[in-house]
Amino acid sequence: MGTLLARNDPASAADVRHDIASDLREYVSAQSLDDVLLVASELVSNAVRHGCGGRPAPDRPAVDVGWEVSGEDVVLRVDDPSPTLPAPLRPDPHRPHGRGLAIVAAVASDWGACPTGAGKQVWARVPAHRP
């Protein structure tokens, strides 16, 4: 349904949220749209931070983001150039980071990652309609 090349910059998550919200507003319930945007933001932030080496390069596309409504779910896909698959961390109250995948797992009905020829893809399914 939609794709976007996001900049290698943490601020690019806001652009992704804006495009997804514009595209899905009429297909997804308001609460589910908030969940979709949260998951998208976490996946893009993780891809920029970990998949692109954490080195901002705003002039160069870093991650390919895709989304579609599939059945009763919104499927989000984020591709980045790193072959290293993500691993959830145990949250540590003394660390400011490390909660992204736990958030994704709590909000999404399913998520996973797989290698691609150019790095990896991390995907998540979020229900399109919540009561």
Secondary structure, DSSP 8 states (H G I E B T S, - for coil): -EEEEEEESTTHHHHHHHHHHHHHTTTS-HHHHHHHHHHHHHHHHHIIIIITTT--EEEEEEEEEEEEEETTEEEEEEEES-----------TT-S---HHHHHHHHSSEEEEEEETTEEEEEEEEES---
